[in-house]
């Protein structure tokens, strides 16, 4: 990934002096300093020695004979990334150098120098970054080793570059592998963005904000004028910045980054921007270093990731910008997948809502109520549907169907089946013959999906229900002062198999009774036998009188699973009750 580095706060680094001469000088200074700390006898000013040692561009540290850290210069902390407070006064085995205690003790024991290149097998245990030479030199007094001088040298050889490149590649792969496991675990955009923020804070940054295009916006190519309006999808910070988060837009709010800000420049050019916070940047007080990474997929921008660090954390480096650029690219793909999936499901939901209108007007001798609930928080639309067809002689045909699968295709198939059923039902065939004709129509289309279907013909004039099923769950009969009853209905194969073999049965239609038709999303649960699920429905004590909408509310309250991720399927309900004459 390309990046833009603002270097207004940096000067031109000096040319590195000869490494070996610096090492010798630093070792001699450290040896003098060590003798002063032990005996106090020297003609050299110890403060002067400390100043010279601290100014040396080579990392130098001193441990006493107990391997306790006595002194370390600024170059040592810079090259190792370790803090003085974590080392001084502590023994090596209680610090990040615990793995190097063995080589340090050998230097004390035999009085011989030990040197290795970090990143190789002989460098195991050293916390120093790979590709550097580390020398352990004995500090001698009165002919014996009384401490160890640790000198960190930059190796100019080709092995250093190879080891650094190898380590960078390993770090990149490790980061991307971890990101693949923790980012994009769902197809929900908000969840994916929150996972990205949680992945970066606190391990990689002290602050993270994720801004994405609104769901209705089309991804744009970098270079267009003006910062786009974005949607704040996630924000997370370390506890030290919690109070300052009140200054930032919250998740769910719109964001438009100011012209000249790091985020606006990143969005405009499509590159990472590494800088210090400026007056145009919307970041909380306390942020001292910013890294803004565009979220780009297939050459199109879908958002921006902003990372910040406080002054107590080392500023971002160009190497980190390149590494985190790979993370942003991986996360952008996961976010784009979630956006595309959400958009597809929204289209399917709108389509199904348009197709699944309220059931047709029944005869005056029947009262109806219906409900449709899509599954999950992102509206995973299925093929559930219901219909009523008004027939001659005061009869009404109730239909409940479920096309297998989810998405736009299932909703489209549902519309086709519903239209075909209306046409066939208009011929006034009995329910089992309607299913037979519908099965023939669907099975003739090789692209059509199978579907279950339940038909219930209400005939108040003859006081009976005529029922027939194509692989659908049985209806429930709710009678005042009686348990809920699941009616036995002959069940044939699902529609679209071409097997036919449908039968029908009749049941008394009594005043005050309510017939409830439903889809499997109401009762089925993963890892549960369907008989157990149906027993749960039969055990309900439901309001058998009053408004049918109250009855449906009670059914959903008792049986419908909670919101995603528990809700795995959509739910359709249709209730019918004969009106008293």
C-alpha positions in Angstrom: 0.0 0.0 0.0 1.2 3.5 -0.8 1.4 5.9 2.1 2.0 9.6 2.6 4.3 10.5 5.5 4.2 14.1 6.9 7.8 14.7 8.0 7.5 18.3 9.2 8.6 17.3 12.7 11.7 15.3 11.5 15.2 16.3 10.5 17.6 14.5 8.2 19.3 11.7 10.1 23.1 11.8 10.3 25.2 9.3 8.4 26.0 6.2 10.6 29.6 6.1 11.9 31.8 3.0 11.7 30.0 0.4 13.8 33.1 -1.3 15.1 34.8 1.8 16.4 31.6 2.9 18.0 31.3 -0.5 19.7 34.8 -0.3 21.1 34.3 3.2 22.3 30.9 2.4 23.9 32.3 -0.7 25.6 35.2 1.2 27.0 32.9 3.9 28.4 30.6 1.4 29.9 33.5 -0.4 31.5 34.7 2.9 33.1 31.2 3.6 34.2 30.9 0.1 35.8 34.1 0.5 37.7 32.9 3.8 39.1 29.6 2.3 40.3 31.4 -0.5 42.0 34.4 1.2 43.6 33.9 4.9 43.2 37.7 5.2 42.2 38.4 6.9 38.9 39.9 10.0 37.6 37.1 10.4 35.1 34.0 12.4 35.7 31.1 9.8 35.9 28.6 12.4 34.8 30.7 13.1 31.7 30.9 9.4 31.0 27.1 9.0 31.3 26.6 12.0 29.0 28.9 10.6 26.3 27.5 7.1 26.6 23.9 8.4 26.4 24.8 10.4 23.3 26.3 7.4 21.5 24.2 6.1 18.5 25.0 2.5 19.4 22.8 0.7 21.9 24.8 0.0 25.1 23.6 -1.4 28.5 25.4 -2.6 31.6 24.5 -5.5 33.9 26.3 -6.3 37.2 27.5 -9.7 38.3 24.0 -10.6 39.5 22.7 -9.7 36.0 20.9 -6.7 37.3 20.4 -3.9 34.9 22.6 -0.9 36.0 22.6 1.5 33.0 21.3 1.7 29.5 21.5 4.6 26.9 18.8 6.1 24.8 20.0 4.2 21.7 19.5 0.9 23.5 15.9 1.6 24.4 15.2 2.9 20.9 16.6 -0.1 19.0 15.0 -2.7 21.4 11.7 -0.9 22.0 12.0 -1.6 25.7 11.4 1.0 28.4 14.0 2.0 31.0 11.4 1.6 33.8 11.0 -2.1 32.8 14.7 -2.9 33.1 16.7 -0.7 35.5 17.1 -2.4 38.9 15.7 -5.7 37.8 17.5 -8.9 37.0 17.6 -10.1 33.4 15.5 -13.2 34.1 12.6 -11.0 35.2 12.6 -8.9 32.1 12.2 -9.3 28.4 15.8 -10.7 28.3 14.8 -13.8 30.3 15.5 -16.0 27.3 19.1 -14.6 27.1 20.1 -15.4 30.7 22.0 -18.5 29.6 24.4 -16.6 27.2 24.8 -13.8 29.8 25.8 -16.3 32.5 28.3 -18.0 30.2 30.0 -14.7 29.5 30.3 -14.1 33.3 31.6 -17.7 33.8 34.2 -17.9 31.0 35.0 -14.2 30.5 34.7 -14.5 26.7 32.7 -12.3 24.3 29.5 -13.7 22.8 28.0 -12.4 19.6 25.0 -13.4 17.5 22.6 -11.9 14.8 19.1 -11.6 16.1 16.5 -13.6 14.2 18.8 -16.6 13.6 18.9 -19.8 15.7 21.8 -18.5 17.8 19.8 -15.4 18.6 16.9 -17.2 20.3 15.8 -15.6 23.5 16.8 -12.1 22.6 14.0 -9.5 22.4 16.0 -7.3 20.1 14.5 -6.8 16.6 15.8 -9.2 14.0 18.7 -8.5 11.7 20.9 -6.8 14.4 24.2 -8.0 16.0 24.1 -8.3 19.8 27.4 -8.6 21.6 27.8 -9.7 25.2 31.2 -8.5 26.5 32.5 -9.2 30.0 33.2 -6.2 32.3 36.5 -7.0 34.0 37.7 -5.8 37.4 40.8 -7.2 39.2 41.1 -9.9 36.6 37.6 -11.3 36.8 34.2 -10.6 35.2 32.0 -8.4 37.4 29.3 -7.7 34.9 28.2 -7.8 31.3 28.2 -5.1 28.6 25.4 -5.5 26.1 26.1 -3.8 22.8 23.5 -3.7 20.0 25.0 -3.1 16.5 23.4 -2.6 13.2 24.8 -5.3 10.9 25.4 -3.8 7.4 25.6 -7.2 5.8 23.0 -8.8 3.4 22.0 -11.3 6.1 20.4 -8.5 8.1 18.2 -7.3 5.2 17.1 -10.9 4.5 16.3 -11.5 8.1 14.4 -8.3 8.4 12.4 -9.0 5.2 11.7 -12.5 6.5 10.5 -11.2 9.9 8.3 -8.6 8.2 6.7 -11.2 6.1 6.1 -13.4 9.1 4.6 -10.5 11.0 2.4 -9.7 8.1 1.2 -13.3 7.7 0.6 -13.6 11.5 -1.4 -10.4 11.5 -3.5 -11.3 8.6 -4.2 -14.8 9.9 -5.3 -13.4 13.2 -7.5 -10.8 11.4 -9.1 -13.5 9.3 -10.2 -15.3 12.5 -11.5 -12.3 14.3 -12.8 -9.9 11.6 -15.8 -10.8 9.4 -17.2 -13.6 11.6 -20.7 -12.5 10.5 -22.3 -10.8 7.4 -23.4 -7.8 9.5 -21.6 -4.6 8.6 -21.8 -3.0 12.0 -20.5 -6.2 13.7 -17.6 -6.5 11.2 -16.6 -2.9 11.8 -16.7 -3.3 15.5 -14.5 -6.4 15.2 -12.0 -4.4 13.2 -11.8 -1.7 15.9 -11.5 -4.4 18.7 -8.7 -6.0 16.7 -6.6 -2.9 16.6 -7.2 -1.5 20.2 -5.2 -1.8 22.4 -2.7 -4.1 20.7 -2.0 -1.9 17.6 -3.3 1.5 18.6 -4.8 3.5 21.4 -7.8 4.7 19.3 -9.6 3.4 16.3 -12.6 4.7 14.3 -14.2 3.0 11.3 -16.2 5.1 8.9 -18.0 3.5 5.9 -20.2 4.6 3.1 -23.9 4.5 3.9 -25.7 1.3 2.8 -27.4 3.1 -0.1 -24.2 4.8 -1.4 -22.2 3.3 -4.3 -18.4 2.7 -3.7 -16.3 5.5 -5.3 -12.9 5.5 -7.0 -10.2 7.6 -5.3 -9.6 11.1 -6.7 -13.0 12.6 -6.8 -13.4 16.0 -5.3 -14.9 16.6 -1.9 -14.9 14.2 1.1 -17.9 11.9 0.9 -20.5 11.6 3.7 -19.6 8.6 5.7 -21.4 6.5 8.4 -19.5 6.1 11.7 -19.7 2.3 12.2 -17.3 1.8 15.1 -15.2 3.7 17.6 -13.0 2.3 20.4 -10.2 3.6 22.6 -8.1 2.7 25.6 -9.4 3.8 29.0 -7.1 6.8 29.1 -9.0 8.3 26.1 -12.5 7.3 27.2 -13.4 10.8 28.4 -12.2 12.3 25.1 -14.5 10.1 23.1 -17.4 12.4 23.7 -15.8 14.8 21.2 -16.1 12.2 18.4 -19.2 11.2 16.4 -20.8 8.0 17.8 -21.6 4.8 15.9 -24.7 5.4 13.7 -24.0 9.1 13.2 -23.0 10.7 9.9 -19.4 11.9 9.4 -17.9 14.3 6.8 -14.2 14.8 7.3 -13.0 18.4 6.9 -11.0 19.4 3.9 -7.3 19.1 4.7 -7.7 16.5 7.4 -5.7 13.3 7.3 -8.9 11.3 6.6 -9.9 13.6 3.8 -6.5 13.3 2.2 -6.5 9.6 2.5 -10.0 9.3 0.9 -9.0 11.7 -1.9 -5.8 10.0 -2.9 -6.7 6.5 -1.8 -3.4 6.1 0.1 -2.4 5.8 3.8 -1.6 9.0 5.6 0.9 9.0 8.5 1.0 12.2 10.4 0.6 14.1 13.6 -2.9 15.5 14.4 -3.6 18.8 12.9 -6.3 21.4 13.4 -8.5 19.9 10.7 -8.4 16.4 12.2 -11.3 15.3 14.3 -9.5 13.3 16.9 -9.6 13.5 20.7 -7.1 15.4 22.8 -4.2 13.2 23.8 -3.7 11.7 20.3 -0.1 12.3 19.3 0.2 10.1 16.2 -2.3 9.3 13.4 -2.4 6.6 10.8 -5.3 6.8 8.4 -5.9 3.9 6.1 -8.3 3.8 3.2 -10.7 0.8 3.0 -10.5 -0.1 -0.6 -12.0 -3.0 -2.5 -11.4 -3.7 -6.2 -10.2 -0.1 -6.7 -13.2 1.4 -5.0 -13.3 3.2 -1.7 -15.9 2.0 0.9 -14.6 3.8 4.0 -11.6 4.8 6.1 -9.9 3.4 9.2 -8.3 5.9 11.5 -5.8 4.8 14.1 -4.3 7.0 16.8 -1.6 6.7 19.5 -1.0 8.8 22.6 2.3 10.3 23.5 3.0 7.4 25.9 3.1 5.0 22.9 5.7 5.1 20.1 4.5 6.9 17.1 3.5 5.0 14.0 6.4 4.2 11.6 6.4 3.7 7.8 7.0 0.0 8.3 3.9 -0.2 10.5 1.9 1.8 7.9 2.8 -0.8 5.3 1.9 -3.7 7.7 -1.4 -2.2 8.8 -2.2 -1.4 5.2 -2.5 -5.2 4.6 -4.8 -5.4 7.6 -7.0 -2.6 6.2 -7.2 -4.4 2.8 -8.3 -7.6 4.5 -10.9 -5.9 6.6 -12.2 -3.9 3.7 -13.0 -7.1 1.9 -14.9 -8.4 4.9 -16.8 -5.1 5.2 -17.7 -5.1 1.5 -19.0 -8.6 1.7 -21.2 -7.6 4.6 -22.4 -4.5 2.8 -23.3 -6.5 -0.4 -25.0 -9.2 1.6 -27.1 -6.6 3.6 -28.0 -4.8 0.4 -29.1 -8.1 -1.2 -31.2 -9.0 1.8 -32.8 -5.5 1.9 -33.8 -5.9 -1.7 -35.2 -9.3 -1.0 -37.1 -8.0 2.0 -38.6 -5.1 0.1 -39.5 -7.5 -2.7 -41.2 -10.0 -0.4 -43.0 -7.2 1.5 -44.3 -6.0 -1.9 -45.3 -9.5 -3.0 -46.6 -10.7 0.4 -49.5 -8.3 0.7 -52.3 -8.7 3.2 -54.4 -11.8 2.5 -57.4 -11.4 0.2 -60.8 -10.4 1.5 -62.5 -13.5 2.9 -66.2 -13.9 3.1 -68.0 -12.2 5.9 -68.3 -15.5 7.8 -64.6 -15.6 8.5 -62.2 -13.4 10.5 -58.4 -13.4 9.5 -55.1 -12.1 11.0 -51.6 -12.6 9.7 -48.0 -11.8 10.5 -44.6 -12.1 8.8 -41.3 -11.8 10.7 -37.9 -11.9 8.8 -35.2 -13.7 10.6 -32.2 -12.1 12.3 -31.1 -8.5 12.7 -30.2 -8.1 9.0 -33.5 -9.3 7.5 -32.4 -12.7 6.1 -35.5 -13.1 3.9 -36.8 -16.6 3.2 -39.6 -17.9 1.0 -42.4 -18.0 3.6 -45.8 -16.9 2.3 -49.5 -17.1 2.9 -52.6 -16.4 0.8 -56.4 -16.5 1.0 -58.6 -17.2 -2.0 -62.3 -16.4 -1.9 -64.4 -19.1 -3.4 -68.2 -19.5 -4.2 -70.8 -20.6 -1.6 -69.1 -18.8 1.3 -66.0 -20.8 1.2 -62.4 -19.5 1.7 -59.2 -21.3 0.9 -56.3 -20.6 3.4 -52.8 -21.2 2.1 -49.5 -21.4 4.0 -46.3 -22.1 2.1 -42.5 -22.2 2.5 -40.1 -22.1 -0.4 -36.8 -23.7 0.5 -33.8 -21.4 0.7 -33.4 -17.7 1.4 -32.7 -14.5 -0.6 -34.1 -12.9 -3.7 -34.4 -16.2 -5.6 -36.6 -17.7 -2.9 -38.8 -14.5 -2.8 -39.2 -14.6 -6.6 -40.1 -18.3 -6.6 -42.6 -17.6 -3.8 -44.3 -15.0 -6.0 -44.5 -17.5 -8.9 -46.0 -20.2 -6.7 -48.5 -17.8 -5.2 -49.7 -16.7 -8.7 -50.0 -20.3 -9.9 -52.0 -21.3 -6.8 -54.5 -18.5 -7.3 -55.1 -19.6 -10.9 -55.5 -23.2 -10.0 -57.7 -22.5 -6.9 -60.0 -20.4 -9.2 -61.0 -23.7 -10.9 -62.7 -24.7 -7.6 -60.8 -28.0 -7.3 -60.6 -29.8 -3.9 -57.4 -29.0 -1.9 -55.6 -32.3 -2.7 -56.1 -31.8 -6.4 -54.9 -28.2 -6.2 -51.6 -29.5 -4.7 -51.4 -32.1 -7.4 -51.7 -29.4 -10.2 -49.3 -27.1 -8.4 -46.7 -29.8 -8.0 -46.9 -30.5 -11.8 -46.4 -26.8 -12.6 -43.4 -26.4 -10.3 -41.7 -29.7 -11.2 -41.9 -28.7 -14.9 -39.4 -25.9 -14.2 -35.9 -27.2 -13.6 -34.8 -24.0 -11.9 -37.7 -23.9 -9.4 -37.1 -24.6 -5.8 -39.1 -27.2 -3.8 -41.7 -25.8 -1.4 -43.9 -27.1 1.4 -47.6 -26.0 1.4 -50.7 -26.5 3.6 -54.2 -25.9 2.3 -57.2 -25.4 4.6 -60.6 -24.9 2.9 -63.1 -23.2 5.3 -66.7 -24.1 4.6 -68.8 -22.5 7.4 -72.0 -23.5 5.6 -71.2 -27.2 6.0 -69.3 -26.5 9.3 -66.1 -28.3 8.2 -62.4 -27.8 7.3 -60.9 -29.7 4.4 -57.1 -30.0 4.8 -54.3 -31.2 2.6 -50.5 -30.9 3.0 -47.4 -31.0 0.8 -44.7 -31.7 3.4 -45.9 -28.9 5.7 -46.3 -28.8 9.5 -49.8 -29.5 10.9 -52.1 -26.7 11.8 -53.1 -25.9 15.4 -56.7 -25.7 16.5 -57.3 -23.4 19.5 -60.6 -24.0 21.3 -61.8 -22.2 24.5 -61.2 -24.1 27.6 -59.3 -26.9 25.7 -55.6 -27.6 25.1 -54.1 -26.5 21.8 -54.6 -29.4 19.3 -52.4 -30.3 16.4 -54.6 -31.7 13.7 -53.6 -34.8 11.8 -53.3 -34.1 8.1 -52.2 -36.6 5.5 -48.8 -35.3 4.3 -47.5 -35.7 0.8 -44.1 -34.8 -0.7 -43.1 -31.2 -1.1 -44.2 -29.3 -4.2 -41.8 -29.5 -7.1 -40.8 -33.2 -6.7 -43.3 -34.4 -9.3 -44.2 -37.4 -7.1 -47.8 -36.3 -6.4 -49.8 -38.6 -4.0 -51.6 -35.9 -2.1 -54.6 -36.7 0.1 -57.1 -34.7 2.1 -59.0 -35.0 5.4 -61.9 -33.1 7.0 -62.4 -31.7 10.5 -65.4 -30.0 12.2 -65.5 -26.2 11.9 -67.1 -25.1 15.2 -67.9 -21.5 16.2 -65.4 -20.0 18.5 -62.5 -22.2 17.3 -59.4 -20.7 15.7 -57.2 -22.5 13.1 -53.6 -21.4 13.1 -51.3 -22.0 10.1 -47.6 -21.3 10.5 -44.2 -22.0 9.0 -41.4 -24.0 10.5 -39.5 -20.9 11.7 -42.0 -20.6 14.6 -41.2 -23.9 16.2 -38.1 -25.5 14.8 -34.8 -25.2 16.7 -31.4 -26.4 15.8 -30.4 -29.7 17.3 -33.9 -30.3 18.5 -36.3 -33.1 17.3 -39.3 -31.7 15.4 -41.7 -33.7 17.6 -40.3 -31.9 20.7 -40.8 -28.6 18.9 -44.4 -29.3 18.1 -45.1 -30.5 21.6 -44.0 -27.1 22.8 -46.6 -25.5 20.6 -49.3 -27.9 21.8 -48.5 -27.2 25.4 -49.4 -23.5 25.1 -52.4 -22.0 26.7 -53.4 -19.4 24.2 -56.2 -16.8 24.3 -59.0 -18.5 22.4 -61.3 -15.5 22.5 -60.9 -11.8 21.7 -58.9 -10.2 18.9 -56.9 -12.5 16.6 -54.0 -10.1 16.7 -53.8 -10.6 20.5 -53.6 -14.3 19.8 -50.8 -13.9 17.3 -48.9 -11.7 19.7 -49.2 -14.4 22.4 -47.9 -17.1 20.0 -44.9 -15.1 18.9 -44.1 -14.1 22.5 -44.2 -17.7 23.6 -42.4 -19.4 20.7 -40.6 -16.9 18.5 -36.8 -17.0 19.1 -35.0 -13.8 20.2 -33.3 -11.6 17.6 -30.2 -12.8 15.7 -28.1 -14.8 16.0 -30.7 -17.1 17.5 -33.4 -16.4 14.9 -32.4 -18.7 12.0 -35.5 -18.6 9.8 -38.4 -16.3 9.0 -41.9 -16.8 10.4 -45.3 -16.5 8.8 -48.6 -16.9 10.7 -52.2 -17.0 9.5 -55.1 -17.3 11.9 -58.8 -17.8 10.9 -61.9 -17.9 13.1 -65.6 -18.3 11.9 -67.9 -15.5 12.7 -71.1 -16.3 14.5 -74.2 -16.3 12.3 
